[in-house]
Amino acid sequence: MLLKIVVHSNFNNMDTPIIVQYKINAPVEKIWKALTDKNEMKSWYFNIEDFEPIVGKIFNFYEPGDESKYHHQGEILEIIPNQKLKHSWAYPDFSALKTTVIWELQPDDQGTLVKLTHEGIENFKDLGDGFSRVNFTAGWNAIIGQSLKEYVENKP
């Protein structure tokens, strides 16, 4: 019973980063290109017209579809080619606060381990259910475990 309470408490602790990891059957270089090439990104992620993998570059995008309800804004904070992409993640229409998303790629015998860490989710705690830890966790799992995985594993 105690273990259940600890796990449940941990899951709801907003200060704990969201960490999502998947093994993808594709080389690091192919995944890196999917993560950093705006023409590839729109096939599996978001259509980010002003994305450039340059430290200090600010980029903007909306969720897919015509609703354009959530303006997302990020700034590239760190790049280590084929290893790490770190950027801020914010909703400037709703809050001045930002979070940080870190993509890390690690090659192994069967392909690549993709690890995403989303830090600072507690900054969005007052923005409503759409910005909840549960929603972000489900979203990142779908983006990496389905969209990115299917895209790079099936792309020639």
N, C-alpha and C positions, 0 to 999 in steps of 0.2 A: 504494500500500500504506500509506504513512504517513497519508494522509487517512482511510483506513478505520479505522486504529487511533485517530486523534484523535476521529472521530465516535463510535466505539464507547466510547471512554474517557469522552467527554462525556456520552453517554447514561446511563452507569452512575454518574456522579459524583452522589452523593446531595446535595451542597451546591448543585447547580444547580437552580433552581426548575423545576417542571413548568409549561410554558406551552402552552395549548390555545386555538386561535383558529378560529372558524367565521364565515362570512358567512351570515346568516339573513335570508330574505326577509320581513321584518316590521318595523314601526316600533319605535323604541326604547321608546316608552311601553307597547306590548303585551308586549315582552320583560321590561321592568322589572316590570310587574304579575305576570308569570309567576314572576319571581325573588323577589318580596317579599310575595305574597299566599298565605298558608298554604293556602287552599282551592284555588288553582290549582296550587301546588307539588305537592300529592299526586297530581295527574293526570300529572305527567311526572318528578318528582324523588323526594322523600321525603315521608312524612306527618309533618309537624313541628307538632304540636298547639300547642306553646308558643312558636312563632315570632312575633315582632313586630319590624318594622323600626325599632327604636329603639336608639341607641347605648347600650351597657352591658347590653342584654338578653341573658340566657343562654337557650339553647334546647337541647333534647335530642331524639334520635330513634334509631331502630333501622333496620337494613336492611329492605327489603320482605320480606314473608312472616312466618311465625309463629315462626321460630327465635329471633329477638331475641338473637343471639350477640354483636353488636357495638354497645355503647352509644356513640353519637356525641354529643359535646357541643361547642357553639360559643358564642361571645360576639360580638355585633355590635360592631365596632371603629370603623367609619366608614361613613357613608352620604352620598352626593351623589345626590339623586333623578335617575333616568334616566341616570346616568353610572357610578356606582361603589358597590359593596357589598363591604365588607371584614369578614371575621369569622375568629375562631380556629376550629380544627378539632382535636378531641382525642378520645381514647378513654380516659376516666378509669378504666375497669376494668383497663386494661393498662399505663398509663403516666401520670405526672404531666406529661409534656412535651406541648407543643402545636405545631401548625403554623398557617399563615395562608393563607386562601383569599381571593383578590381577584377579583371579577367586574367587568369594565369593558365598557361599551357605547359604541360610537361609530357614529353614523348615517352612512350614505353613500347614494349615488344608488340602489343596488339593495336597500336595507334597512338592516341593522345588522351591524357587526362585533362579535362577542362574543368577548372575550378573558378567559380564566381563568388566573390565576397561582396555583400552590400552592407556597408557600415553607416551608422547614424540614422537608422530607420526611426528612432525615437523622435527625431526632428519633425516627423510628419504625423505624430500621434493625435494632434488636435484637428487634423484636416478631414476626418470622417472615415467611414468604412472602406472607401475606395483606395485609401492610402494605408491600409492596415498591414501588419506584418504577415498575416495569413494570405492576403491578396498578393503581396510582393513575392512571397515564397512560392505560391502556386504559379504565378506569372513566370518567374525565373526557371522553374522546373519545366514548364511548357516550352519556353523559348530555347533552352539548352537541350533538354532531354528529347524534345520532339522536333521543333523547327530547325535548329542548327544541326543536330545529329542527322536528320533525314536529308537536309540540304547537302552537307559535305560528303556524306556516305554515298549518296546517289548521283552526285555531280561527276561527270567524266573528267 
